[in-house]
Amino acid sequence: MPDDTLVPTVMPTVFGSPYVIALAVIGGPAPATIFRLSRPETVVGRGVRADYVIEDSEVSSTHFSIEVSGTVCTIIDMGARNGTLLNGKPMKASSRDRLKPLDEIQIGKTKLLFTMNRFRE
C-alpha cells in the first residue's frame, strides 16, 4: 500500500532572497543581456577574472565590482583606464558608491541598469 503522506521539502535559500539583484545591458554591443548577481562580490569586465564578461574593447579586464550586503549594494571602480560613469558622472578611480534601483552604469560603450526588486510569493 503506497504512502500518500506529503513530505515537506526544504528549498535552498537563493542569494539576495527575497530580492532579485541584477544588471541589465541597455546599450552597447550586447543589449538585452541580464546578469543576475548571485554572490557577495561580483566583478564585471572584459577579462577571464571577471564574473560577468562584457565584450567591449573599451572595458578593462576587471572594470568594476559590486558588493552586496543585505539590501545594500556598493559599486567599486577597480581603477579602469577608461573609467566608470554612474548616472552620467565619472567615478573616481578605486572609489565606492552605494547603488540605488535604476542607477545607470556606463563602461566603455556599454550601459547597464542596476535593478533590485523584491519577488512576489
N, C-alpha and C positions, 0 to 999 in steps of 0.2 A: 504494500500500500504506500503510495507516494506521500511525502511530507509536503503539505501545501502551506506551511508557515513561511512567512516572509522573513528573510534575514536582512537586517539593516546593513547597508553598505556605507562606508565612510569615504567620502570624496576627498581627494587631496586638496589642500589649500592652494589656490592659484596665487602667484606672486602679485602683490598690489591689491589683492581682494579686499574690499568689494569694488575696487576701481579697475578700470582698463586704462593703462597709460600707453600712449603711442605717439609716434612721429609719422605724419602723412606727407609724402612728397607732393607739393602743389605746383612746382615749377622746376624746369631743368631737364636733364637727359632722361630721367625715369619717372615721369609724372604718374600719379595714382598708386605708387608703391606705399605700402603701410609697414612700418616697423613697430612691433609691439615690444615695449620694454618689459623684460622678464627676469631682471636681476637687479641687485642693489646698485651696480655701476655698469653703464653701457657706453662703449667707445664707438664713435662714428668717424669714419674716414675712408681713405682710398686703399689702404694697405692691408696686409694679412693680419695685423694685430687688432684691426677694428672688428667689433662685434657685428656692425652693420656697415657694409661697403657701399660707398657712393661712387659710381663710375663717372667722375667729373675731373678733368685734368687740372682744375684749379683747386681741388680739395687735397689737403695734406693727408699723409698716411694715417695719422691719428689727429684729427682736426679738433674735435671736442668730445667731452663725455657728459653724461647726465647721471647724477647720483640721486637715488630715491630713498627717502627715509620716511616711512609712513605716508602722509599726504604731501610732504614737502619734496619738491623736485628741484634740483640745482644743476644749472649748466655750467661747465668749466671749460674755458678756452684752453687748449693744450699748446698754445704758442704757435699756432699755424701761421705759415708765412703770409697767406692771403687774408687772414683774419676771419672773424665770425661776426655777423651782424645779428643783433637781437632787436626785433621790431624796428629795423632800419637804422639802428645806431650801432657803431662799432664797439665791440667788447675790447677791453684792454687785454693784452697778452697775459695768459695764466690767471685771469680774473674769474670770479664766480658770481652768478646772478640767480635769484630764485625765479623759477618759471611759473607762469600762470596759464590756465587753459586758453587756447587760441593765440598764444605767443607765436610769432613767426621768426624762424631762424634761417639765415642765409649763409651758405658756404659755397664759394665759387659761383657757379650758375644755378645751383640747386637751392630751392626754397622749401623749407619744411614747416609744417604746422604742428605745434605741440598740443596734444589733447589728453585730458584726464576726465573720464566720465564714470559715474557710479553705474554699475549694471543692475538691471531690474531682476527681481526674483519672481 
